[in-house]
């Protein structure tokens, strides 16, 4: 049984829900090795811990695997603890970004509940580990794992990344598709797919470059598009979220993907994330993005000053980022972005400047996120003296962890909430006057309503008198 822990912070889940893609891939490889697999997405089902306990008790799996980022590690451990309480012989596995880097910390406090940590990619490691455990083989020969032996942590040699991603067989048949709607598109079912793995950027606040060790691998364009076609025709999927950090990295491959999608006319919507330089490079083919079905693009600009962009090692400039977002806007697609606040040098004045310059970016959706000091990020040591919160469940980008020198964390939170208020009070009249793009207008309005109803803002705004009545009134007037 592969379980997604029931962690909720009101961030991405405010827009919709999508499957745990890592589990879909791992399940496929486990099935190839003869294992019967159940994927249990307790997070997307909004199940309580008692419901999870009942599911474990009912299924009685021999092995339970859980995945975790830093914010979800506490819930992941809680699920495994519950599994051990219910099934004395169950073998527990913990994978994902956080245990890949923090397995020693995990074993120092939770070794009673965690039998193995799977480090890095799990598709080949997991079935090999289960086979070795069942057959009593020397676990030291299994690459890419950590475990306790004779009271000491053993970390085996790292496993090489899978060179050809197209050999993997995702177990789409195990997904409960009814669990995955997108809130701003009616009658939608969402699949999350991957066309590449890795990140060529080295932003100092991020984990992806470090997790993938600076590598980048990409799938064959035709194989990737055929997978989308298969999901659309067999399961009726009409919204696809491409999970890659940088799907447009290779212009040649990306153009092939666009051309194949245009040729197949699948009638689907696609959401992607990419970067400023990719959009600037593709300004001459941006109309083909939309023709291929791409509706929504996330570009993380992260800052409004070149100085802070340099500090974050973004490798971009403010004017370049502004131009990239405008290119997307002009092509009729929805553009989402984010700004990171809460560095040790943050002040009321610097946030005010960021808020004003955020209007120049003019993204359809802008997120004002707190800097999260991942314990494995490059900037962690420099941030350590300013960390006031050690509860990893708060490391979710929407709760302040760091206390700036000149502000309290409460002041920081209030400033960020005001950023949201003022930004969307500026955006809503734009949407009201939008002409000639009914789909985008509808998605923006429904998306804003979903943010108000489902995101972390709902509760936090209460302390500031709630979202302005004018916002609610305009949303109600605009909604179809």
Order of alpha helices (4+ residues) and beta strands (2+ residues): beta-alpha-beta-alpha-beta-alpha-beta-alpha-beta-alpha-beta-beta-beta-beta-alpha-beta-alpha-beta-alpha-beta-alpha-alpha-beta-alpha-alpha-beta-alpha-beta-alpha-alpha-alpha-alpha-alpha
